[in-house]
Structures are given as structure tokens and as C-alpha cells.
Amino acid sequence: MPGTDEVRLSAPATTELPRLARLTASGLACRLGFSYDEVEDLRLAIDELCFSLIGTQGRPGVVHLMFTLDDETLEVEGTLESGERGPDPVPSGLSRKILEALVDDHEVRRNGRDQLTFWMRKRRLQLAG
């Protein structure tokens, strides 16, 4: 798969969002040849990051997800656009440790007054052969 592909997805910031994001990420990771364990790591990381944006009850607004793929890397960026300012997206200490164990890079931040964003990168493990 030469070059870079992008997949974009927008959905309400409800509690169903993480399920949709997990399904999309796992399908794309399989397309890249990620191992079963890598796909499961990615699914868990997506859950942690989605809940950073929407919490456990969901929020008003829409989440825009962008999945970017190249030959061995999957990057995911999620942005919550909401008409209200909620609490700053600060993952718990446990969430940060989970994310550090599961993905290569990640970040959660506020972009502007009413926009929360997460970003993560997962590289496919290169097996010696």
C-alpha cells in the first residue's frame, strides 16, 4: 500500500462513539497487517482516548475522527466540537500509563475555547525474519 490514506468519520459525542471508533481502527489496522495483539492494544487505546473527550456519559457536540495510514503506521486524531466549554481533557494517571504501554505516541489537549483533541500513533511491529 504505497503512500498515505485517510479515513474520516464524524459522529455524535455519545457513549456509542468508542465502539464505532474501535471498529474502524481495528479494521484499518488489520488492513496494515497489524498482529492480533497490536489490534487489541489499539482498540484499548482508542477507548481511553475517546473517553478523554466525551467522558463516561457522552457530551453535547460532534466528534470528528481522522485515521491516517501509511505502510506501517496508523495515526488517529479525534476532535470534539461542542458549543460549551467542559473540563479540560486530563487523562487520569492510570489512563496515561495504559496509553504509554499501548501506543507509540499520544496527546490530549484543548484547541481553542470549545474544542478538545486527542492524537495517537501506533506503528506495526517489524518481526525479524
Contacts in CASP RR format, 6 or more apart in sequence:
PFRMAT RR
TARGET T0000
AUTHOR 0000-0000-0000
METHOD contacts of the structure
MODEL  1
MPGTDEVRLSAPATTELPRLARLTASGLACRLGFSYDEVEDLRLAIDELC
FSLIGTQGRPGVVHLMFTLDDETLEVEGTLESGERGPDPVPSGLSRKILE
ALVDDHEVRRNGRDQLTFWMRKRRLQLAG
1 31 0 8 1.000
1 32 0 8 1.000
1 69 0 8 1.000
1 70 0 8 1.000
1 71 0 8 1.000
2 71 0 8 1.000
3 70 0 8 1.000
3 71 0 8 1.000
4 68 0 8 1.000
4 69 0 8 1.000
4 70 0 8 1.000
5 68 0 8 1.000
5 69 0 8 1.000
5 70 0 8 1.000
6 66 0 8 1.000
6 67 0 8 1.000
6 68 0 8 1.000
6 69 0 8 1.000
7 24 0 8 1.000
7 28 0 8 1.000
7 66 0 8 1.000
7 67 0 8 1.000
7 69 0 8 1.000
8 64 0 8 1.000
8 65 0 8 1.000
8 66 0 8 1.000
8 67 0 8 1.000
9 20 0 8 1.000
9 21 0 8 1.000
9 24 0 8 1.000
9 64 0 8 1.000
9 65 0 8 1.000
9 66 0 8 1.000
9 67 0 8 1.000
10 62 0 8 1.000
10 63 0 8 1.000
10 64 0 8 1.000
10 65 0 8 1.000
11 17 0 8 1.000
11 20 0 8 1.000
11 62 0 8 1.000
11 63 0 8 1.000
11 65 0 8 1.000
12 61 0 8 1.000
12 62 0 8 1.000
12 63 0 8 1.000
13 53 0 8 1.000
13 54 0 8 1.000
13 58 0 8 1.000
13 59 0 8 1.000
13 60 0 8 1.000
13 61 0 8 1.000
13 62 0 8 1.000
13 63 0 8 1.000
13 80 0 8 1.000
13 82 0 8 1.000
14 54 0 8 1.000
14 58 0 8 1.000
15 54 0 8 1.000
15 56 0 8 1.000
15 57 0 8 1.000
15 58 0 8 1.000
17 50 0 8 1.000
17 54 0 8 1.000
17 58 0 8 1.000
17 63 0 8 1.000
18 46 0 8 1.000
18 47 0 8 1.000
18 50 0 8 1.000
18 51 0 8 1.000
18 54 0 8 1.000
21 46 0 8 1.000
21 50 0 8 1.000
21 65 0 8 1.000
21 76 0 8 1.000
22 43 0 8 1.000
22 46 0 8 1.000
22 47 0 8 1.000
24 65 0 8 1.000
24 67 0 8 1.000
25 42 0 8 1.000
25 43 0 8 1.000
25 46 0 8 1.000
25 67 0 8 1.000
25 74 0 8 1.000
25 76 0 8 1.000
26 39 0 8 1.000
26 42 0 8 1.000
26 43 0 8 1.000
27 39 0 8 1.000
28 67 0 8 1.000
28 69 0 8 1.000
28 74 0 8 1.000
29 38 0 8 1.000
29 39 0 8 1.000
29 42 0 8 1.000
29 74 0 8 1.000
29 122 0 8 1.000
30 39 0 8 1.000
31 69 0 8 1.000
32 69 0 8 1.000
32 71 0 8 1.000
32 72 0 8 1.000
32 73 0 8 1.000
32 74 0 8 1.000
32 124 0 8 1.000
33 124 0 8 1.000
34 42 0 8 1.000
34 74 0 8 1.000
34 122 0 8 1.000
34 124 0 8 1.000
35 124 0 8 1.000
35 125 0 8 1.000
38 122 0 8 1.000
38 124 0 8 1.000
38 125 0 8 1.000
41 101 0 8 1.000
41 102 0 8 1.000
41 103 0 8 1.000
41 122 0 8 1.000
42 74 0 8 1.000
42 102 0 8 1.000
42 103 0 8 1.000
42 122 0 8 1.000
44 98 0 8 1.000
44 102 0 8 1.000
45 98 0 8 1.000
45 99 0 8 1.000
45 102 0 8 1.000
45 103 0 8 1.000
45 106 0 8 1.000
45 120 0 8 1.000
45 122 0 8 1.000
46 76 0 8 1.000
46 120 0 8 1.000
48 91 0 8 1.000
48 95 0 8 1.000
48 98 0 8 1.000
48 99 0 8 1.000
48 102 0 8 1.000
49 76 0 8 1.000
49 78 0 8 1.000
49 99 0 8 1.000
49 106 0 8 1.000
49 108 0 8 1.000
49 118 0 8 1.000
49 120 0 8 1.000
50 63 0 8 1.000
50 118 0 8 1.000
51 95 0 8 1.000
52 89 0 8 1.000
52 91 0 8 1.000
52 95 0 8 1.000
52 108 0 8 1.000
52 116 0 8 1.000
52 118 0 8 1.000
53 59 0 8 1.000
53 63 0 8 1.000
53 78 0 8 1.000
53 80 0 8 1.000
53 89 0 8 1.000
53 108 0 8 1.000
53 116 0 8 1.000
53 118 0 8 1.000
54 63 0 8 1.000
54 80 0 8 1.000
59 80 0 8 1.000
59 82 0 8 1.000
59 86 0 8 1.000
60 82 0 8 1.000
60 83 0 8 1.000
60 84 0 8 1.000
61 80 0 8 1.000
61 81 0 8 1.000
61 82 0 8 1.000
61 83 0 8 1.000
62 80 0 8 1.000
62 81 0 8 1.000
62 82 0 8 1.000
63 78 0 8 1.000
63 79 0 8 1.000
63 80 0 8 1.000
63 81 0 8 1.000
64 78 0 8 1.000
64 79 0 8 1.000
64 81 0 8 1.000
65 76 0 8 1.000
65 77 0 8 1.000
65 78 0 8 1.000
66 76 0 8 1.000
66 77 0 8 1.000
66 78 0 8 1.000
67 74 0 8 1.000
67 75 0 8 1.000
67 76 0 8 1.000
68 74 0 8 1.000
68 75 0 8 1.000
68 76 0 8 1.000
68 77 0 8 1.000
69 75 0 8 1.000
72 123 0 8 1.000
72 124 0 8 1.000
72 126 0 8 1.000
73 121 0 8 1.000
73 122 0 8 1.000
73 123 0 8 1.000
73 124 0 8 1.000
74 121 0 8 1.000
74 122 0 8 1.000
74 124 0 8 1.000
75 119 0 8 1.000
75 120 0 8 1.000
75 121 0 8 1.000
75 122 0 8 1.000
76 118 0 8 1.000
76 119 0 8 1.000
76 120 0 8 1.000
77 117 0 8 1.000
77 118 0 8 1.000
77 119 0 8 1.000
78 117 0 8 1.000
78 118 0 8 1.000
78 119 0 8 1.000
79 111 0 8 1.000
79 115 0 8 1.000
79 116 0 8 1.000
79 117 0 8 1.000
80 115 0 8 1.000
80 116 0 8 1.000
80 117 0 8 1.000
81 114 0 8 1.000
81 115 0 8 1.000
82 114 0 8 1.000
82 115 0 8 1.000
82 116 0 8 1.000
83 114 0 8 1.000
84 114 0 8 1.000
85 113 0 8 1.000
85 114 0 8 1.000
88 110 0 8 1.000
89 108 0 8 1.000
89 109 0 8 1.000
89 110 0 8 1.000
89 116 0 8 1.000
89 118 0 8 1.000
90 108 0 8 1.000
91 99 0 8 1.000
91 108 0 8 1.000
99 106 0 8 1.000
99 120 0 8 1.000
100 106 0 8 1.000
102 122 0 8 1.000
103 120 0 8 1.000
103 121 0 8 1.000
103 122 0 8 1.000
104 121 0 8 1.000
104 122 0 8 1.000
104 123 0 8 1.000
105 119 0 8 1.000
105 120 0 8 1.000
105 121 0 8 1.000
106 118 0 8 1.000
106 119 0 8 1.000
106 120 0 8 1.000
106 121 0 8 1.000
107 118 0 8 1.000
107 119 0 8 1.000
107 120 0 8 1.000
108 116 0 8 1.000
108 117 0 8 1.000
108 118 0 8 1.000
109 116 0 8 1.000
109 117 0 8 1.000
109 118 0 8 1.000
110 116 0 8 1.000
110 117 0 8 1.000
111 117 0 8 1.000
END
